Amino acid sequence: MYHHYLFVLAGVCGDITMTQCPGSLAVSPGQQVTTNCRASQSVSGYLAWYLQKPGQRPKLLIYLASSWASGVPARFSSSGSGTDFTLTVNNLEAEDVRDYYCQQHYSSPLSPPTVSSLVFSLFLFSGTLQVEWTPEA
């Protein structure tokens, strides 16, 4: 007796490109900052957000689109599914001045996870937090 199996891998054709919308915004401490991330094809809810301080390794903030990593303050939140995701930082603090990345892990382990090609950076400037987009080096 022969058994035939069909394996369907939906949406895992080719590389998945992650992009964060370009733009800039000046805000004051205590305000809210929002950044968006878009996948070139659906990643379901397999999206993570990281922040990185200069000279340090990236730190996981959010995984599975909306779950907090251990020790992450509740002022960080995320929403979205499919191709569009949003990271929100409420009550912005000086320690939030970091580079932010979105990463899909939907295609793993068939292909490596991919990270956004643009970095979302927060800069402290003249008493306000300056939000800018810069190309990843």
Stockholm file with secondary structure:
# STOCKHOLM 1.0

chainA/1-137         MYHHYLFVLAGVCGDITMTQCPGSLAVSPGQQVTTNCRASQSVSGYLAWYLQKPGQRPKLLIYLASSWASGVPARFSSSGSGTDFTLTVNNLEAEDVRDYYCQQHYSSPLSPPTVSSLVFSLFLFSGTLQVEWTPEA
#=GR chainA/1-137 SS CCCCCCCCCTTCSSCCCEEECCCCEEECTTSCEEEEEEESSCCTTCEEEEEECTTSCCEEEEETTTEECTTCCTTEEEEEETTEEEEEECSCCGGGCSEEEEEECSSTTTSCCEECSEEEEEEEETTEEEEEEEECC
#=GC SS_cons         CCCCCCCCCTTCSSCCCEEECCCCEEECTTSCEEEEEEESSCCTTCEEEEEECTTSCCEEEEETTTEECTTCCTTEEEEEETTEEEEEECSCCGGGCSEEEEEECSSTTTSCCEECSEEEEEEEETTEEEEEEEECC
//
